[in-house]
Amino acid sequence: MPVDLPDPSMLSGDTQEVMSYVILLLITAVIALFVYHVSRQSKLEAKFDKLQKQMIKQIARSNRAMEAVAKLPPPKEDYSDDQEEN
């Protein structure tokens, strides 16, 4: 059985006012959710940028350490420990 919705012009003034407040509340909620999403996204991007910079610093540090190790002379063979054991 179909339900007939009342014609908005037939509604009382109070009902129309309540409906307009509900619509205004819904619009405000949508805007608030959008603002929350944008602010959260920018916070996540800032965290990502910070982590990316830290990772670049760590990679540069490890590259410098590997270059320093590569420049070291080869270790001298020390057989004194072997002779003491025999």
C-alpha positions as CSV (number, residue, x, y, z in Angstrom):
1,M,0.0,0.0,0.0
2,P,1.7,3.2,-1.1
3,V,2.1,6.0,1.4
4,D,1.2,9.5,0.4
5,L,3.7,12.1,1.6
6,P,2.2,15.4,2.7
7,D,2.6,18.3,0.5
8,P,5.2,20.7,1.9
9,S,2.8,23.6,1.4
10,M,0.3,21.9,3.6
11,L,2.7,21.5,6.5
12,S,2.4,23.8,9.5
13,G,5.0,26.5,10.0
14,D,6.6,24.7,12.9
15,T,7.2,21.6,10.8
16,Q,8.7,23.5,8.0
17,E,11.0,25.3,10.4
18,V,12.1,22.0,12.0
19,M,12.7,20.5,8.5
20,S,14.9,23.5,7.6
21,Y,16.9,23.1,10.8
22,V,17.4,19.4,10.1
23,I,18.6,20.2,6.5
24,L,20.9,22.9,7.9
25,L,22.2,20.5,10.5
26,L,22.9,17.9,7.8
27,I,24.7,20.4,5.6
28,T,26.8,21.5,8.6
29,A,27.6,17.8,9.4
30,V,28.8,17.2,5.8
31,I,31.0,20.3,5.9
32,A,32.4,19.3,9.3
33,L,33.3,15.8,8.0
34,F,34.9,17.3,4.9
35,V,37.0,19.7,7.1
36,Y,38.0,16.8,9.4
37,H,39.0,14.6,6.5
38,V,41.1,17.4,4.9
39,S,42.9,18.2,8.3
40,R,43.5,14.5,8.9
41,Q,44.9,14.1,5.4
42,S,47.3,17.0,5.9
43,K,48.4,15.6,9.2
44,L,49.1,12.2,7.6
45,E,51.0,13.9,4.8
46,A,53.1,15.9,7.3
47,K,53.9,12.6,9.2
48,F,54.8,10.9,5.9
49,D,57.1,13.8,4.9
50,K,58.8,13.7,8.3
51,L,59.4,9.9,8.1
52,Q,60.6,10.3,4.5
53,K,63.2,12.9,5.6
54,Q,64.4,10.7,8.5
55,M,64.8,7.8,6.1
56,I,66.8,9.9,3.7
57,K,69.1,11.0,6.6
58,Q,69.6,7.3,7.7
59,I,70.4,6.2,4.1
60,A,72.9,9.0,3.8
61,R,74.4,8.1,7.1
62,S,74.8,4.5,6.2
63,N,76.2,5.4,2.8
64,R,78.9,7.6,4.5
65,A,79.7,4.7,6.8
66,M,80.0,2.3,4.0
67,E,82.3,4.7,2.1
68,A,84.4,5.1,5.2
69,V,84.7,1.3,5.6
70,A,85.6,0.9,2.0
71,K,88.5,3.5,2.4
72,L,90.0,1.5,5.3
73,P,93.1,-0.5,4.5
74,P,92.6,-4.3,4.4
75,P,93.2,-5.9,7.8
76,K,96.7,-7.3,8.4
77,E,96.9,-11.0,8.9
78,D,97.7,-11.7,12.5
79,Y,98.8,-15.2,13.2
80,S,100.0,-14.7,16.7
81,D,96.8,-16.2,18.2
82,D,97.2,-19.3,16.1
83,Q,100.8,-19.9,17.2
84,E,99.8,-19.7,20.9
85,E,97.2,-22.3,20.5
86,N,99.6,-24.8,18.9
